[in-house]
């Protein structure tokens, strides 16, 4: 039983580095998409609620 130490070639290091960067970029994009999917409905709900509360007094005004 011996210790097998391998030295990576420059090409292998570049491929590995590129793969890590690609996976990291994909992770960031998916994280941004997940936040968008979570936040967009919340923002729409808040906007509708806010507009509904602003329009409510107009609906209750007595007719002249």
C-alpha positions in Angstrom: 0.0 0.0 0.0 1.6 3.2 -1.1 0.7 6.9 -1.4 -0.2 7.8 -4.9 0.4 11.6 -5.4 -0.5 12.9 -8.8 0.4 16.4 -10.1 -2.3 18.0 -12.2 -1.2 19.3 -15.6 -1.9 22.9 -16.5 -4.6 21.8 -18.9 -6.4 19.8 -16.2 -6.2 22.7 -13.8 -7.7 25.0 -16.4 -10.5 22.6 -17.1 -11.2 22.1 -13.4 -11.1 25.9 -12.8 -13.5 26.5 -15.7 -15.9 23.8 -14.4 -15.9 25.3 -10.9 -16.6 28.7 -12.3 -19.4 27.4 -14.5 -21.1 25.6 -11.6 -20.7 28.7 -9.4 -22.3 30.9 -12.0 -25.2 28.4 -12.5 -25.7 28.4 -8.7 -25.8 32.2 -8.6 -28.3 32.3 -11.5 -30.6 29.7 -9.9 -30.4 31.6 -6.5 -31.4 34.8 -8.2 -34.2 33.0 -10.0 -35.4 31.5 -6.7 -35.4 34.9 -5.1 -37.4 36.4 -8.0 -39.9 33.6 -7.8 -40.3 34.2 -4.1 -40.3 38.0 -4.2 -42.4 38.9 -7.2 -45.6 37.4 -5.9 -45.0 39.1 -2.5 -44.4 42.4 -4.2 -47.5 42.1 -6.3 -49.6 41.2 -3.2 -48.2 44.2 -1.3 -48.9 46.5 -4.2 -52.5 45.3 -4.6 -53.1 45.5 -0.9 -51.6 49.0 -0.8 -53.7 50.2 -3.7 -56.8 48.6 -2.3 -56.3 50.5 1.0 -55.8 53.8 -0.9 -58.9 53.3 -3.0 -61.1 52.2 -0.1 -61.9 55.8 1.1 -62.8 56.8 -2.4 -65.4 54.0 -2.6 -67.0 55.0 0.8 -67.5 58.7 -0.2 -71.1 59.6 -0.2 -72.6 60.6 -3.5 -73.2 64.4 -3.9 
